[in-house]
Structure formats: structure tokens, C-alpha cells
Amino acid sequence: MTFTIKRSSYLLYILAFLSALLVHGLSLAAEFQLQRWPSQLPTPSLKLRDLDGRLWDTADLKGKVVVLNFWASWCEPCVNEMAMLNALASTQTAGESPVVLGLNFKESSLTIREFMVRHPISYPIVLDSTGVHMKSWTKGVLPTTILIGRDGRARWRITGEIDTADPRFIKALQPLLREAPPKTRRPDLS
């Protein structure tokens, strides 16, 4: 009887977890899938504060390549890719480091800070406390990473755990780093 109760309790926990994922429209992906950002789909705006209160706006990052990573502390593939994202944030590729920006899905700043004690993160973490940005940028899968070109347009969507040594990732990122920054219009002085 004890085995049956434990087994039933275990199954209830599993069902509750899966139900929570469905309610939030989320799934977890460990397998790397790289897709071009649909050309007809506009790049959503993003304006969020990080753990220190600094406002991050993707419009202000034009001229830089941005690696926007959607994650949560309870997502194992998200945790697995953090060391590579730390390295990417501090490595010069094609003469410049991309801006790596982590977007945490619906966790409190206290939860994130406690997580960062165990898993140091060297790049800024912005807070999506409502999940609205997760919905507008992703297909509801964690982790998801978006590569944004210097012109501010999303170019690639990666679902699943990234590997910065994967030739597909390198082939997507390197051309973005080699692109010239967008030209700024000078006022006509005539």
C-alpha cells in the first residue's frame, strides 16, 4: 500500500508540474534548433529593468549585436548554457563582444539573486515579471535565444540549449558581428 501511495503522489506531482507548464504555455527544450527570424514578423520592443534598476531598451542597443537569452532558474537546459553565455559576454569575436542580455521569466529578484550566488552570471539580467516579453519574442520554449543584428532587427531564434562552439551558432553569429553599424542620418545643413 505504501508503494502505491508514493507512486500515486509522485504521479500527482508530475501531473501538477505538466499542468503548470501548459497553463503558462511553456515547454522546455534541450535540443538546439536554429531558425531565421520570420522576415514578415517585426522585432518586438523590449524595455525592462535589470536587477540593479538600470533600464535596458533594445532601441538603445542599435549598432551592437545583441544575444537575448530567455531563461528561468528551474530550467535545467537554461542553467546548462550559462557558462557558455558568460564566456560569450567576455570574449571578443570579430573584434567586438556581443551584448549578452538575460531575460528571466517570471521569477522574483530575490530568487534570481539567490540563484546567482550558486551560478555566477557575468551579463545583465532583466526581469520579465509578467511574461509579456516571453510571449512576444518566443514560441513559449525555454531556453530561447534571439540574435539581434546591429540594425536592431531580430535575425535568428534558437530554441533549446545553445552551444557557442556549435558550427550553426557560429555561422549565425559571426556575420552579424562583421556587419557595419547602421549609418546615422546627418541633418541637412543646406
Steps between C-alpha positions, in 0.01 A plus 500: 500500500786739583651448154165579338458822702855617422454415135165679489649806672789502256263481204292784646812718530593424141148580378496825702835606351389421145169680558688808623710499183188476286324778691798728443537379142858392559709205408864411554736418217844350533554450126651790307280629214607801295241686291515826309278768650199526266555802273132598516505497882608834650756496779315563828615783721660424832527746786575337836698568817784281617570386857679829573214714369669597170258534208588290197337594170582310182457827306798641693712199398483571126851483358580196718434131455273373777464144629167501686459186712166402659546281807376395845689355797288182501581428134790252486598569135502874588740439787719275282561776242590777747875428506509535119302825516741633766792417271326654198435823693870538577651375172591720208371351176579677174644787704199552725301328771128466447273641768368198688177575682317242708123532532365314801150361470267590790733452798555744783823696529565320831471159332735611221757646741500180707543300180792722393685423823517135386528577128692824435377694197725768348243662271196713589173331594175681428171403662192394303274476803177474297624274221384744229846515336533122504171483306598765244853375428480120536284202418462425871811284526781537754777558434462720195775727371444778247788641294441867417701678229659844527196647326281395796319226306468148635678266259503155660298309760665211679287268708670259735837503667758692300855389446718793399741254332223354282580586135135603443518755783834635376366523143203705626694730737821581312339676200307721742824600674663581164214726385569870490300705751195670348570844363354787694330773303672832522284810499488686172682828562423661165 
